[in-house]
Amino acid sequence: MPKTAQRTALLALIALVLAAALAAPASAKTNVIVGMGEQHTKVFKQSKYKALKIKRVRYFIRWDAMKVSYARRNADAYVAAAKKAGTRVYMHLSSNDLRYRKAKLPSIKTFNKWVGRLVKHYRALGVRDWGVWNEANHKSQPTYKSPKRAAQYFVAFRKLCKGCTIVALDVLDQPRFLNYVDSFYRALPKSQRKYASIVGLHNYGDTNFYRATSTRAVIQAVRKYNKRATFWMTETGGIVNFGKRLPCNTKRAAKAINYMFKLAKDYRPIKRLYNYNYYGTSCRGFDSGIMTRGGKARSGYYAFKKGMKGFRLT
């Protein structure tokens, strides 16, 4: 081949390599699965929700739902609707009394009895992703003063749900939450720590105040005990309204959603993100909905739809 032709071919090859390198970031997906936390079954029929093409949802359920008929019926309907929509449910155990400091800790025997029945029932319906206890360190949960009991529940749950994907610990980024994380892992038998390999974080503080303090800290704290641990942002999102610090403002919440996606991209140990939630409360009390209660899109919906394009759905 003449030298001129060789040079031309080489330049063409270099141009192709550079073009591919430049194009890769635009088409590449962040290795984080995005889902939605929402309790309402009607969401699966809502047109704007369908447009998001979400394939993962989070649903929290009282731990004793198998003896409470309405709780079981609601969960059955939700799981059935999710299945019909081709969506996988991550089911999260929670308190049976959300009043602050009122709920009682079930004994291990009681936990095994009722959670065992619940797991058996919903595994038969296809639920394979589970969280042992929702927001274990919050005062609305009976575990908030007992990381030791939370650790015992995890050990028990592993036996009840063999082969399941299990979020071992789930915490809210409130003051002293790292103490809870540390106490939880110390309470686990050393032989069990390697199995507590997925930790859930509700990092509203980071997301809504545009920081990474809690996200970074929980990764460091957990990896002292399990170097291979991964993390799910099991409940996070842009808060539209909550107290004096976050008065009703949909545009501010949309900005927080943008930052939520940035956090998930920046920290590689994060593997899933469940935005909470879809329907708002008309700025009455806590409101993090990307839609109004009546189903009208807020700024957060469009921020979420745009942000999730760089992420995985399954």
Residue frames relative to the residue before (quaternion, step in Angstrom):
aa qw qx qy qz dx dy dz
M 1.0000 0.0000 0.0000 0.0000 0.00 0.00 0.00
P 0.4952 -0.6575 0.4738 0.3129 3.63 -0.83 0.93
K 0.6280 -0.5728 0.3772 0.3678 3.59 -1.15 0.68
T 0.6295 0.5426 -0.3379 0.4416 3.57 1.04 -0.79
A 0.6640 0.5028 -0.2928 0.4697 3.54 0.99 -0.89
Q 0.6308 0.5361 -0.3278 0.4552 3.57 1.06 -0.83
R 0.6579 0.5123 -0.3019 0.4622 3.56 0.97 -0.92
T 0.6472 0.5240 -0.3132 0.4566 3.57 1.00 -0.86
A 0.6598 0.5070 -0.3009 0.4659 3.57 1.00 -0.89
L 0.6467 0.5234 -0.3126 0.4584 3.56 1.02 -0.85
L 0.6538 0.5100 -0.3071 0.4670 3.58 0.94 -0.84
A 0.6407 0.5231 -0.3194 0.4625 3.55 1.03 -0.79
L 0.6470 0.5192 -0.3135 0.4621 3.57 1.03 -0.84
I 0.6372 0.5240 -0.3173 0.4676 3.57 0.99 -0.87
A 0.6456 0.5301 -0.3152 0.4504 3.56 0.96 -0.86
L 0.6532 0.5156 -0.3069 0.4619 3.58 1.03 -0.84
V 0.6472 0.5193 -0.3124 0.4624 3.57 1.00 -0.88
L 0.6633 0.5017 -0.3005 0.4669 3.58 0.94 -0.90
A 0.6423 0.5256 -0.3228 0.4550 3.58 0.97 -0.82
A 0.6574 0.5061 -0.3101 0.4643 3.56 1.00 -0.87
A 0.6475 0.5301 -0.3134 0.4488 3.57 0.99 -0.85
L 0.6765 0.4854 -0.2873 0.4735 3.56 0.99 -0.83
A 0.6824 0.4971 -0.2912 0.4499 3.56 1.03 -0.74
A 0.5578 0.6664 -0.3789 0.3181 3.60 1.08 -0.70
P 0.6861 0.4913 -0.3228 0.4286 3.65 0.73 -0.91
A 0.6432 0.5439 -0.3287 0.4271 3.57 1.03 -0.75
S 0.7633 0.3753 -0.1997 0.4864 3.56 1.04 -0.79
A 0.5557 0.6385 -0.3851 0.3678 3.59 1.22 -0.45
K 0.3134 -0.7376 0.5708 0.1786 3.54 -1.15 0.71
T 0.4532 -0.6375 0.5455 0.3011 3.55 -1.07 0.75
N 0.4411 -0.7326 0.4572 0.2444 3.57 -0.87 0.93
V 0.4757 0.6122 -0.4666 0.4256 3.56 0.80 1.11
I 0.3145 -0.7435 0.5613 0.1823 3.57 -0.88 0.96
V 0.2168 -0.7856 0.5712 0.0976 3.57 -0.87 0.99
G 0.0362 0.7909 -0.6095 0.0417 3.53 -0.96 0.93
M 0.4141 -0.6960 0.5330 0.2451 3.55 -1.33 -0.11
G 0.2581 -0.7296 0.6106 0.1682 3.54 -1.07 0.78
E 0.2606 0.7543 -0.5592 0.2245 3.58 -0.59 1.11
Q 0.3446 -0.7766 0.5007 0.1661 3.57 -0.83 1.01
H 0.6535 0.5644 -0.3073 0.4000 3.60 1.15 -0.53
T 0.4549 -0.7054 0.4851 0.2455 3.56 -0.76 1.07
K 0.6026 0.6054 -0.3573 0.3779 3.59 1.06 -0.72
V 0.5107 0.6745 -0.4163 0.3330 3.58 1.18 -0.44
F 0.6582 0.5566 -0.3191 0.3937 3.58 0.97 -0.80
K 0.7026 0.4321 -0.2642 0.4998 3.59 1.25 -0.32
Q 0.5270 0.6581 -0.3949 0.3650 3.57 1.28 -0.18
S 0.5173 -0.7077 0.3856 0.2879 3.58 -0.67 1.12
K 0.6902 0.4686 -0.2992 0.4632 3.60 0.87 -0.85
Y 0.5985 0.5320 -0.3624 0.4769 3.56 1.15 -0.53
K 0.6371 0.5324 -0.3235 0.4539 3.58 0.93 -0.87
A 0.6283 0.5616 -0.3314 0.4242 3.58 1.06 -0.76
L 0.6182 0.5513 -0.3416 0.4441 3.59 1.20 -0.47
K 0.2451 -0.8184 0.4805 0.1983 3.59 1.28 -0.46
I 0.2129 0.8056 -0.5181 0.1930 3.57 1.09 0.75
K 0.1774 -0.8077 0.5589 0.0614 3.55 -0.98 0.92
R 0.7246 0.3324 -0.2255 0.5600 3.60 1.31 0.05
V 0.0034 0.7929 -0.6090 0.0211 3.58 -0.91 0.90
R 0.2772 -0.7367 0.5916 0.1745 3.55 -1.24 0.52
Y 0.0243 -0.7824 0.6217 -0.0293 3.53 -0.99 0.94
F 0.1687 -0.7881 0.5792 0.1219 3.60 -0.74 0.95
I 0.1190 -0.8067 0.5784 -0.0236 3.51 -1.04 0.95
R 0.5164 -0.6296 0.4717 0.3383 3.59 -0.98 0.77
W 0.5794 -0.6479 0.3786 0.3180 3.56 -0.93 0.93
D 0.7417 0.3826 -0.2120 0.5085 3.60 1.15 -0.59
A 0.2145 0.8391 -0.4817 0.1335 3.58 1.19 0.50
M 0.6197 0.5770 -0.3549 0.3964 3.59 1.08 -0.55
K 0.7158 0.3591 -0.2762 0.5314 3.60 1.22 -0.12
V 0.6464 0.4424 -0.3132 0.5371 3.58 1.32 0.25
S 0.3720 -0.8070 0.4096 0.2066 3.53 -0.05 1.35
Y 0.6811 0.4855 -0.3210 0.4442 3.63 0.83 -0.87
A 0.6333 0.5278 -0.3359 0.4556 3.59 1.03 -0.73
R 0.6602 0.4962 -0.2993 0.4778 3.56 0.98 -0.81
R 0.6482 0.5153 -0.3245 0.4572 3.61 0.94 -0.85
N 0.6576 0.5140 -0.3130 0.4532 3.58 0.92 -0.90
A 0.6787 0.4846 -0.2879 0.4708 3.56 0.94 -0.90
D 0.6176 0.5417 -0.3426 0.4559 3.59 1.02 -0.76
A 0.6654 0.5034 -0.2959 0.4651 3.56 0.93 -0.93
Y 0.6487 0.5254 -0.3115 0.4539 3.58 1.00 -0.85
V 0.6793 0.4887 -0.2892 0.4649 3.56 0.85 -0.97
A 0.6458 0.5162 -0.3168 0.4649 3.58 1.01 -0.80
A 0.6659 0.4939 -0.3026 0.4702 3.60 0.94 -0.87
A 0.6362 0.5226 -0.3250 0.4653 3.58 1.02 -0.79
K 0.6524 0.5175 -0.3118 0.4576 3.56 0.94 -0.88
K 0.6472 0.5210 -0.3119 0.4609 3.56 0.97 -0.85
A 0.6995 0.4485 -0.2529 0.4956 3.57 1.13 -0.70
G 0.4972 -0.6776 0.4142 0.3494 3.58 1.29 0.07
T 0.5058 0.6591 -0.3842 0.4026 3.54 1.19 0.67
R 0.3448 -0.7438 0.5448 0.1762 3.55 -1.05 0.87
V 0.2960 -0.7811 0.5323 0.1377 3.58 -0.82 1.05
Y 0.1786 -0.7058 0.6761 0.1135 3.50 -1.10 0.91
M 0.1304 -0.8258 0.5477 0.0326 3.59 -0.41 1.24
H 0.1468 -0.8233 0.5483 0.0027 3.53 -0.74 1.17
L 0.3726 -0.7284 0.5301 0.2228 3.59 -0.67 1.08
S 0.0120 -0.8002 0.5986 -0.0347 3.54 -1.05 0.82
S 0.7232 -0.4380 0.3300 0.4197 3.52 -1.38 0.04
N 0.3760 -0.6879 0.5614 0.2651 3.55 -1.27 0.36
D 0.7450 0.2102 -0.1641 0.6114 3.58 1.34 0.17
L 0.1819 -0.8456 0.4972 0.0684 3.58 -0.17 1.29
R 0.4190 0.6740 -0.4941 0.3550 3.59 1.20 0.18
Y 0.5676 -0.6402 0.3940 0.3357 3.55 -0.93 0.91
R 0.8775 0.0185 -0.0639 0.4750 3.53 -0.99 1.07
K 0.5329 0.6474 -0.3980 0.3721 3.60 1.16 0.45
A 0.6302 0.5736 -0.3458 0.3928 3.59 1.01 -0.70
K 0.3427 -0.7370 0.5527 0.1843 3.54 -1.17 0.69
L 0.4792 -0.6586 0.5012 0.2924 3.55 -1.09 0.74
P 0.3365 -0.7172 0.5586 0.2455 3.61 -0.74 0.90
S 0.5186 -0.6070 0.4936 0.3448 3.56 -1.13 0.62
I 0.6481 -0.4994 0.3833 0.4285 3.58 -1.23 0.27
K 0.6246 0.5395 -0.3341 0.4551 3.58 1.03 -0.76
T 0.6793 0.4749 -0.2829 0.4828 3.58 0.92 -0.92
F 0.6111 0.5464 -0.3340 0.4652 3.57 1.04 -0.81
N 0.6752 0.4964 -0.2975 0.4575 3.58 0.81 -0.95
K 0.6534 0.5315 -0.3182 0.4352 3.57 0.96 -0.85
W 0.8026 0.3361 -0.1730 0.4614 3.57 0.56 -1.16
V 0.6540 0.4708 -0.3215 0.4973 3.59 1.00 -0.69
G 0.5879 0.5684 -0.3641 0.4458 3.57 1.12 -0.62
R 0.6692 0.4866 -0.2944 0.4783 3.57 0.96 -0.87
L 0.6414 0.5339 -0.3159 0.4514 3.55 1.02 -0.84
V 0.6590 0.5059 -0.3025 0.4671 3.58 0.91 -0.94
K 0.6499 0.5214 -0.3172 0.4530 3.58 0.89 -0.90
H 0.6646 0.5218 -0.2950 0.4461 3.55 0.95 -0.94
Y 0.7778 0.3729 -0.2040 0.4630 3.59 0.74 -1.03
R 0.5383 0.5645 -0.4178 0.4659 3.57 1.20 -0.25
A 0.6343 0.5325 -0.3238 0.4574 3.57 1.04 -0.76
L 0.6928 0.4390 -0.2595 0.5099 3.57 1.24 -0.51
G 0.6775 -0.5498 0.2691 0.4078 3.57 1.27 0.23
V 0.5042 0.6501 -0.4390 0.3612 3.61 1.22 0.04
R 0.0266 -0.8235 0.5655 -0.0370 3.57 -0.67 1.14
D 0.6819 0.4366 -0.2762 0.5178 3.61 1.25 -0.30
W 0.0207 0.8337 -0.5450 0.0869 3.56 -0.63 1.16
G 0.1914 -0.7263 0.6426 0.1511 3.51 -1.30 0.49
V 0.4810 -0.7089 0.4315 0.2827 3.59 -0.74 1.06
W 0.7978 -0.1484 0.0908 0.5772 3.59 0.90 -0.84
N 0.4249 -0.7307 0.4917 0.2090 3.52 -0.74 1.16
E 0.8646 -0.0651 0.0440 0.4964 3.58 -0.98 0.94
A 0.0203 -0.8908 0.4539 0.0021 3.51 0.96 1.03
N 0.7227 0.4499 -0.2500 0.4612 3.61 1.10 -0.60
H 0.5599 0.6136 -0.3940 0.3934 3.61 1.23 0.05
K 0.5794 -0.6457 0.3884 0.3105 3.57 -1.03 0.80
S 0.5675 0.5652 -0.3990 0.4464 3.59 1.25 -0.03
Q 0.6900 0.4443 -0.2557 0.5110 3.57 1.31 -0.19
P 0.5181 -0.6685 0.4264 0.3207 3.62 -0.93 0.77
T 0.6178 0.5643 -0.3270 0.4393 3.58 1.27 -0.32
Y 0.4552 0.7536 -0.4237 0.2130 3.60 1.21 -0.30
K 0.7422 0.3265 -0.2113 0.5458 3.59 1.19 -0.46
S 0.7391 0.3979 -0.2110 0.5008 3.57 1.24 0.07
P 0.0865 -0.8070 0.5837 0.0231 3.60 0.23 1.20
K 0.5711 0.5888 -0.3784 0.4290 3.58 1.18 -0.54
R 0.6740 0.4712 -0.2995 0.4838 3.58 0.92 -0.87
A 0.6030 0.5502 -0.3544 0.4562 3.60 1.04 -0.71
A 0.6426 0.5120 -0.3108 0.4779 3.57 1.04 -0.80
Q 0.6461 0.5183 -0.3140 0.4640 3.58 1.01 -0.80
Y 0.6239 0.5328 -0.3344 0.4638 3.56 1.07 -0.74
F 0.6352 0.5285 -0.3369 0.4513 3.58 0.97 -0.79
V 0.6484 0.5095 -0.3183 0.4677 3.59 0.89 -0.91
A 0.6617 0.5001 -0.2994 0.4716 3.59 0.97 -0.87
F 0.6667 0.5272 -0.3094 0.4265 3.56 0.91 -0.93
R 0.5948 0.5747 -0.3660 0.4266 3.59 1.02 -0.70
K 0.6744 0.4819 -0.2897 0.4786 3.56 1.04 -0.75
L 0.6691 0.5121 -0.2905 0.4536 3.56 1.11 -0.70
C 0.8034 0.2146 -0.0697 0.5510 3.56 1.11 -0.68
K 0.0022 0.8334 -0.5510 0.0431 3.56 0.62 1.14
G 0.7903 0.2715 -0.2253 0.5009 3.55 -0.90 0.98
C 0.5477 0.6135 -0.3987 0.4058 3.59 1.27 -0.03
T 0.4217 -0.6159 0.5847 0.3176 3.53 -1.34 0.29
I 0.0472 -0.8524 0.5181 -0.0527 3.58 -0.48 1.24
V 0.2706 -0.7016 0.6365 0.1712 3.54 -0.95 0.96
A 0.3375 -0.8061 0.4568 0.1664 3.54 -0.29 1.33
L 0.7952 0.0436 0.0383 0.6036 3.55 0.99 -0.93
D 0.0526 -0.7890 0.6121 -0.0047 3.55 -1.02 0.84
V 0.0195 0.8368 -0.5416 0.0781 3.59 -0.57 1.17
L 0.3922 -0.6679 0.5843 0.2421 3.51 -1.34 0.51
D 0.4393 -0.7130 0.4796 0.2620 3.60 -0.96 0.83
Q 0.2358 0.7510 -0.5650 0.2473 3.53 0.50 1.27
P 0.7240 -0.4178 0.2857 0.4687 3.64 -1.19 0.15
R 0.8547 0.1392 -0.1544 0.4756 3.54 -1.11 0.90
F 0.3393 0.7586 -0.5060 0.2309 3.59 1.12 0.38
L 0.5998 0.5630 -0.3670 0.4343 3.60 1.14 -0.50
N 0.5808 0.5618 -0.3705 0.4581 3.58 1.15 -0.53
Y 0.6349 0.5287 -0.3160 0.4664 3.54 1.07 -0.81
V 0.6381 0.5302 -0.3179 0.4591 3.56 0.96 -0.91
D 0.6695 0.5083 -0.2905 0.4572 3.55 0.88 -0.99
S 0.6752 0.4976 -0.2913 0.4601 3.59 0.91 -0.93
F 0.6044 0.5613 -0.3433 0.4492 3.57 1.08 -0.75
Y 0.7221 0.4385 -0.2627 0.4660 3.58 0.74 -1.00
R 0.6251 0.5288 -0.3418 0.4613 3.59 1.05 -0.65
A 0.6611 0.5156 -0.3000 0.4551 3.57 1.12 -0.69
L 0.5961 0.5636 -0.3658 0.4395 3.58 1.18 -0.43
P 0.5018 -0.5886 0.5197 0.3628 3.60 -1.06 0.62
K 0.5928 -0.6074 0.3839 0.3637 3.59 -0.94 0.81
S 0.6337 0.5465 -0.3291 0.4376 3.57 1.09 -0.67
Q 0.6855 0.4883 -0.2713 0.4670 3.60 1.23 -0.46
R 0.5266 0.6805 -0.4052 0.3089 3.59 1.15 -0.47
K 0.6360 0.5420 -0.3368 0.4339 3.57 1.01 -0.71
Y 0.6641 0.4961 -0.3053 0.4687 3.58 1.19 -0.52
A 0.6120 0.5035 -0.3510 0.4988 3.59 1.24 -0.35
S 0.1897 0.8596 -0.4371 0.1846 3.49 0.77 1.18
I 0.7101 0.3177 -0.2584 0.5727 3.59 1.28 0.05
V 0.0508 -0.7943 0.6053 -0.0137 3.55 -0.79 1.08
G 0.2741 -0.7687 0.5607 0.1400 3.55 -0.93 0.96
L 0.1004 -0.7961 0.5959 0.0316 3.55 -1.06 0.78
H 0.1929 -0.7226 0.6522 0.1237 3.53 -1.06 0.89
N 0.0187 0.8606 -0.5048 0.0655 3.56 0.17 1.30
Y 0.0326 0.8305 -0.5511 0.0739 3.56 0.74 1.08
G 0.6178 0.5645 -0.3513 0.4199 3.58 1.00 -0.77
D 0.6733 0.4835 -0.2905 0.4779 3.55 0.89 -0.93
T 0.6938 0.5085 -0.2833 0.4241 3.55 0.78 -1.06
N 0.7807 0.3785 -0.1921 0.4586 3.57 0.83 -0.94
F 0.7319 0.3314 -0.2414 0.5443 3.58 1.25 -0.14
Y 0.4823 -0.7464 0.3834 0.2516 3.51 1.32 0.64
R 0.5193 0.5829 -0.4433 0.4405 3.53 0.77 1.11
A 0.3365 -0.7328 0.5495 0.2187 3.58 -1.29 0.02
T 0.2662 0.8335 -0.4595 0.1524 3.57 1.32 0.18
S 0.7509 0.4006 -0.2259 0.4740 3.59 0.64 -1.10
T 0.6266 0.5495 -0.3329 0.4412 3.56 0.99 -0.83
R 0.6825 0.4759 -0.2750 0.4818 3.55 0.87 -0.97
A 0.6800 0.5169 -0.2922 0.4302 3.58 0.90 -0.95
V 0.6741 0.4887 -0.3204 0.4518 3.61 0.89 -0.82
I 0.6013 0.5440 -0.3605 0.4610 3.60 1.06 -0.65
Q 0.6744 0.4927 -0.2890 0.4679 3.56 0.90 -0.93
A 0.6661 0.5211 -0.3023 0.4398 3.59 0.94 -0.90
V 0.6962 0.4707 -0.2778 0.4654 3.58 0.87 -0.94
R 0.6957 0.5015 -0.2872 0.4266 3.57 0.92 -0.85
K 0.4746 0.6134 -0.4616 0.4306 3.57 1.24 0.13
Y 0.7501 0.3702 -0.1843 0.5161 3.55 1.17 -0.67
N 0.7886 0.0669 -0.0205 0.6109 3.56 1.13 -0.64
K 0.2777 -0.8239 0.4758 0.1328 3.55 -0.09 1.33
R 0.7127 0.4316 -0.2568 0.4897 3.58 1.19 -0.39
A 0.3551 0.7641 -0.4811 0.2422 3.58 1.23 0.14
T 0.1644 -0.7482 0.6336 0.1076 3.52 -1.20 0.68
F 0.3310 -0.7731 0.5275 0.1205 3.54 -1.26 0.44
W 0.1677 -0.7492 0.6334 0.0969 3.49 -1.17 0.76
M 0.3048 -0.6758 0.6309 0.2290 3.55 -1.02 0.78
T 0.1421 -0.8685 0.4722 0.0502 3.53 0.32 1.35
E 0.7782 0.0033 -0.0248 0.6276 3.57 1.23 -0.42
T 0.2807 0.7304 -0.5700 0.2504 3.52 -0.55 1.20
G 0.2617 0.7773 -0.5470 0.1676 3.57 -1.22 0.15
G 0.6104 -0.5439 0.4298 0.3833 3.52 -1.34 -0.06
I 0.2824 -0.7738 0.5448 0.1571 3.58 -0.59 1.13
V 0.3162 -0.7534 0.5538 0.1607 3.55 -0.72 1.13
N 0.8089 -0.0540 0.0882 0.5787 3.56 0.95 -0.91
F 0.3185 0.7231 -0.5809 0.1954 3.55 -0.92 0.95
G 0.8522 -0.1228 0.0343 0.5074 3.54 -0.28 1.29
K 0.7604 -0.4016 0.2751 0.4299 3.55 -1.33 -0.21
R 0.6565 0.5363 -0.3218 0.4217 3.58 1.05 -0.67
L 0.7900 0.1801 -0.0881 0.5795 3.56 1.16 -0.61
P 0.0189 -0.8248 0.5648 -0.0211 3.60 0.40 1.21
C 0.7379 -0.4697 0.2668 0.4046 3.55 -1.21 0.58
N 0.2884 0.7302 -0.5628 0.2588 3.56 -0.54 1.23
T 0.2577 -0.8102 0.5092 0.1336 3.59 -0.28 1.24
K 0.6361 0.5322 -0.3419 0.4419 3.60 1.04 -0.66
R 0.6269 0.5175 -0.3406 0.4724 3.56 1.04 -0.73
A 0.6394 0.5267 -0.3211 0.4590 3.58 1.01 -0.81
A 0.6317 0.5290 -0.3308 0.4601 3.59 1.03 -0.74
K 0.6259 0.5269 -0.3258 0.4739 3.57 1.05 -0.76
A 0.6386 0.5227 -0.3187 0.4663 3.57 1.04 -0.78
I 0.6219 0.5325 -0.3406 0.4622 3.59 1.05 -0.70
N 0.6082 0.5385 -0.3459 0.4696 3.57 1.03 -0.74
Y 0.6886 0.4732 -0.2801 0.4727 3.56 0.93 -0.89
M 0.5610 0.6010 -0.3704 0.4324 3.58 1.14 -0.63
F 0.6800 0.4731 -0.2825 0.4837 3.56 0.91 -0.91
K 0.6146 0.5431 -0.3486 0.4536 3.58 1.04 -0.70
L 0.6353 0.5310 -0.3230 0.4583 3.59 0.96 -0.87
A 0.6757 0.5041 -0.2963 0.4490 3.55 0.88 -0.95
K 0.6579 0.4942 -0.3035 0.4804 3.57 1.11 -0.65
D 0.6920 0.5285 -0.2797 0.4043 3.56 0.93 -0.93
Y 0.7692 0.3179 -0.1676 0.5284 3.60 1.09 -0.66
R 0.3405 -0.8132 0.4443 0.1594 3.52 -0.15 1.35
P 0.6155 0.5473 -0.3830 0.4183 3.68 1.00 -0.48
I 0.5600 0.5791 -0.3995 0.4376 3.61 1.24 -0.23
K 0.1192 -0.8367 0.5343 0.0158 3.56 -0.72 1.10
R 0.7935 0.1033 -0.0882 0.5933 3.59 1.22 -0.37
L 0.1206 -0.7622 0.6336 0.0547 3.49 -1.31 0.52
Y 0.0508 -0.7804 0.6232 0.0078 3.58 -0.74 1.09
N 0.2725 -0.7681 0.5607 0.1464 3.55 -0.44 1.22
Y 0.0917 -0.7824 0.6139 0.0504 3.56 -1.01 0.83
N 0.7463 -0.4676 -0.4532 -0.1378 1.55 -1.18 2.15
Y 0.7062 -0.4763 0.3129 0.4202 3.58 -1.23 -0.22
Y 0.7924 0.2490 -0.1313 0.5411 3.59 0.71 -1.05
G 0.3491 -0.7487 0.5332 0.1825 3.55 -0.96 0.92
T 0.4714 -0.6758 0.5010 0.2647 3.53 -1.36 -0.06
S 0.5288 -0.6417 0.3941 0.3914 3.60 1.22 0.44
C 0.6148 -0.5919 0.3137 0.4164 3.56 1.12 0.84
R 0.4567 0.6317 -0.4818 0.4003 3.56 1.07 0.77
G 0.8106 -0.0128 -0.0426 0.5839 3.55 -0.31 1.22
F 0.7880 -0.2374 0.2069 0.5291 3.56 -1.07 -0.75
D 0.0712 0.7914 -0.5987 0.1008 3.57 -0.81 1.04
S 0.1066 0.7893 -0.5980 0.0891 3.57 -0.64 1.12
G 0.3250 0.7885 -0.4692 0.2292 3.56 1.23 0.44
I 0.3564 -0.7117 0.5591 0.2320 3.55 -1.11 0.69
M 0.7061 0.2933 -0.2285 0.6026 3.54 1.39 0.00
T 0.5351 -0.5737 0.4858 0.3854 3.57 -1.21 0.32
R 0.6818 -0.4637 0.3587 0.4375 3.55 -1.26 0.21
G 0.7108 0.4588 -0.2525 0.4697 3.58 1.06 -0.71
G 0.6115 -0.6067 0.3370 0.3800 3.60 1.24 0.03
K 0.4888 0.6279 -0.4581 0.3963 3.59 1.16 0.51
A 0.4991 -0.6912 0.4416 0.2795 3.56 -0.89 0.99
R 0.2481 -0.7316 0.6191 0.1411 3.53 -1.07 0.86
S 0.7147 -0.4111 0.3234 0.4644 3.58 -1.29 0.04
G 0.6211 0.5799 -0.3311 0.4101 3.55 1.07 -0.75
Y 0.5905 0.5727 -0.3731 0.4290 3.57 1.08 -0.63
Y 0.7065 0.4596 -0.2677 0.4668 3.56 0.84 -0.98
A 0.6075 0.5299 -0.3465 0.4797 3.58 1.12 -0.63
F 0.6612 0.5024 -0.3010 0.4688 3.58 0.97 -0.87
K 0.6614 0.5171 -0.3079 0.4477 3.57 0.87 -0.92
K 0.6734 0.4803 -0.2887 0.4822 3.56 0.98 -0.83
G 0.6948 0.5102 -0.2807 0.4220 3.57 0.86 -0.97
M 0.6819 0.5197 -0.3026 0.4163 3.58 0.96 -0.79
K 0.4818 0.6933 -0.4286 0.3216 3.61 1.22 -0.26
G 0.7095 0.4459 -0.2671 0.4759 3.57 1.10 -0.58
F 0.6568 0.5128 -0.2871 0.4724 3.56 1.31 0.13
R 0.5571 -0.5953 0.4646 0.3457 3.53 -1.32 0.25
L 0.3375 -0.7129 0.5742 0.2196 3.54 -1.29 0.46
T 0.7833 0.1132 -0.0606 0.6082 3.59 1.19 -0.55
